[in-house]
């Protein structure tokens, strides 16, 4: 009986050992599966991270492109506005120059419009036929034409004579 007990004990031990070994193998297998799943998960996470990074870069490029397009449009608009301002300024200067030239021309015409004359007493006077001014003093800057240098005059006896100013 002792032998039987020893044999049974030995068989039980071997069986337990076998069960332990199978349990250990199952445990190791589960552990290997978990590790494989973790590796797969890490690989998927790495792939997802790359995709996210690529997507982020794509959107950043699109945003930058949009910003650059807006900036180009703004610069083009600014250039057009400056060009228009330069044209308007040039037109304004041309108009001012034209007004200045016209005023100068008008001043010259008014200055040349002075005529010399004398009244019945022989007093010399000057008459501007544009402004209809009359004065006994020679106008500033006025130079008589050659044909107006001689003045016709009549004395008290009715004699006609000419004299040069």
Secondary structure as the mmCIF struct_conf table of DSSP 4:
data_model
#
loop_
_struct_conf.conf_type_id
_struct_conf.id
_struct_conf.beg_label_comp_id
_struct_conf.beg_label_asym_id
_struct_conf.beg_label_seq_id
_struct_conf.end_label_comp_id
_struct_conf.end_label_asym_id
_struct_conf.end_label_seq_id
HELX_RH_AL_P HELX_RH_AL_P1 UNK A 2 UNK A 112
TURN_TY1_P TURN_TY1_P1 UNK A 113 UNK A 113
STRN STRN1 UNK A 114 UNK A 118
TURN_TY1_P TURN_TY1_P2 UNK A 120 UNK A 121
STRN STRN2 UNK A 124 UNK A 128
TURN_TY1_P TURN_TY1_P3 UNK A 129 UNK A 131
STRN STRN3 UNK A 134 UNK A 135
BEND BEND1 UNK A 136 UNK A 137
HELX_LH_PP_P HELX_LH_PP_P1 UNK A 138 UNK A 139
TURN_TY1_P TURN_TY1_P4 UNK A 140 UNK A 141
HELX_RH_3T_P HELX_RH_3T_P1 UNK A 146 UNK A 148
BEND BEND2 UNK A 149 UNK A 149
STRN STRN4 UNK A 150 UNK A 154
TURN_TY1_P TURN_TY1_P5 UNK A 156 UNK A 157
BEND BEND3 UNK A 158 UNK A 158
STRN STRN5 UNK A 160 UNK A 164
#
